[in-house]
Amino acid sequence: MESITLPVVDLDIFLSTSPDSQAYLQECKKASNALITYGALFLHDSRVSEDDNHTFLDLIEDYFAQPEQLLKEDERPELGYQVGVTLENTEKPKCAVDEPCLKVIARLDPAERPLDITAHSPDPKCRFFWKMSEKPPYETQYPALNAPNVVPRADAIRERWSPIMEKWGTSMKTAVEGLAEMAAVGLGLPRETFKEAGRYGPHLLAPTASDLVKYGEKDTILAGFHTDLNFLTIHGRSRYPGLNIWARNTGKRIAVKFPAVGRYLLVQAGKQLEHLSGGLIKAGFHEVVVNAATLEAIKKRKSEHPDRPLIRISSTFFWHLSSDYELAPIPDLRDRAHSLRADTINLGKVDLDEETSYEPMKVGQQVQNELRHIALMA
């Protein structure tokens, strides 16, 4: 397990300095290079409130501590679970049956591989999707991906729900859109390239919940080895460690550890960014497991907050491109990806027969294709 610290990108520099300044350009380049090399980075944003994250985590813990019959009222399987709740043992890790993904695992050093997902079991995690999108000024071809939100029915939850979800969701959305602008500049594109492409995206505040009473044994897989289907994923701090990521440049497993203090968010590249960059930036593989650090956090939480539900919440936001956007590699980025791949082949790190084809398609089609892989859409 690598003890690498991911690069830290400072959004404050981007927001407070002139676009012509060296500091501005260097920080943008740092952002794009981190995504190319690691597929992930820490983002510092002094506007983010840790208190808002704690309030959000408390709300989601309370929600998932409700009886299952109440939670089931908030399911929308007919909409591919793209709003409302998804209960445990529904979502399958795509890599369990996806041949290219299984090849990735096979190429890793045995000591760096994820926990075994070949049993094909669905993840024992729950999830809630809260849409945070701007209604497009046109009729979308993908209405199921742009459905209205579900508000929980229980009075104690409903009264707090929308204000807390909107406040924390807006913080993360604003931060990740800033990072999208930085990445565009760092890649030599106009600043607004990615942000405008996602202006009407079906963005999702998407906390996951894992019951650590039921699933708290060491080496339990809470979310199997996978990549995210969206453009960029951003996370606030969780109360329980367990997220592992794989760096593109080394193939080493990295246990994600936030800086001890400060206003930081974790950002990961998703499949839409990989597609649009022609593979220059790869969607980052990751898993969530119960490890020794998780067990320590459980012990501490039980001692300090014995009255609180023992549920691991991920403070997660999925930022998407607009569903009707034409997803095709940007030529300059595609050419750079080919050069990078040639260098990688020279280092013996890539199978020669493995080149990924990024066919043009609507973003909504790409999302639907991915949802079928993970058993959320028929």
C-alpha positions, 0 to 999 in steps of 0.5 A: 500500500502506497503512502503517497500524498495526492497533489493539493490544488489551491482553488483560492489562487485561481479565484483570487489572482489574475489570469495572466499571473504565473501563480494562476497558470502554474496552479491550473497546470498543477490541476491538469497534471494531477488528473493526468498522473493520478486521476485524483487530487485534493482541492483546497477551497476556503469557502467550504465549511466543515460545519456544513459537512458535519451537518450533512453527515448527521442528516444522512446518518439519521435518514439511513437509520430509519426502518427499511419500509420507510426508505423503500418509499423513496425508491424510483427503480423505474428511473434507473435509481437516478433520484431518491434512494438505492438500498443495499445489495442493488448496485453491482460493481461493474468490474466484477463482470467487465473484461477490460476491468478484470484485465486491469486487475490482473496486470496489477502486482498481487499486493496492489490488487483490490479485494476480491470482487469476482463473486459478483455480489452487489455492494452492501451500500445504500445511496441517495441521489439528490439532483442539483441541476439547472433545467435546460432551455430545451427538451432533453432526449433523456428525461429519466436522467433529469427527473425531479427530486424525491423528498423523504416523507418522515417529518423529522427528516423532511423539515431539515432535508432540502436546506441542508442538501442544497447548502452542502451540495452547492458548496461542492458543486461550486468547488468542482466547477472551479476545478473544471475551469482550472483543468481546462486552462491547464490543458490549454483549452478556454477556461469555460470549455468543461463548465459550459459542457456541463451547464445543464448536466444532471449533477447529483449530490450522492451520499452512500451509506454503509451499516457498520453494525452489519458490515463492519468486519475487516476486509468487508467490501463496501463498494467494489473496485470501479470507476465513476461514469460522470465527469468529475466526482468530489468528496468531503471528509467521511467520518470513517476511512476506507477509500483506496484509489489506484494511481495511473502512473504506478498502479499502486493502491493508495489509501486516501487520507485527507490533510489533518485540518483545513478546508479540503475536498477530494476530486476524482476523474470520471469516464466522461472526462476520460472520453472527452480527453481521448484517454489523456485523463483516465477515470480513476479506479477506487474501492471502499473497504473496511480496513484497520483505520476504519475499525479504529474510527468505529471504536472512537465513534462508539466511545465519543458518540454512543447515541449516534447511528454507526453508519459510514456516509460518503459525502459525495457529489457527481458532476456530469456533462449535459445529457444532450451534449455530444461526447467526442474526444477533443482533438488536441487532447486525443493527440496528446493521449496517443503520445502519452500511450506510446511512452507508456507502451515503451515502458512496458505498462500497457497491452498493445491490443488494448487501445480504448475506442472513444466513439462519439455519442450523446452523454445521456447514451453513455450514462445509460450504457454504464447504468446497465453495467451496474444493474441500475437500469434495464 
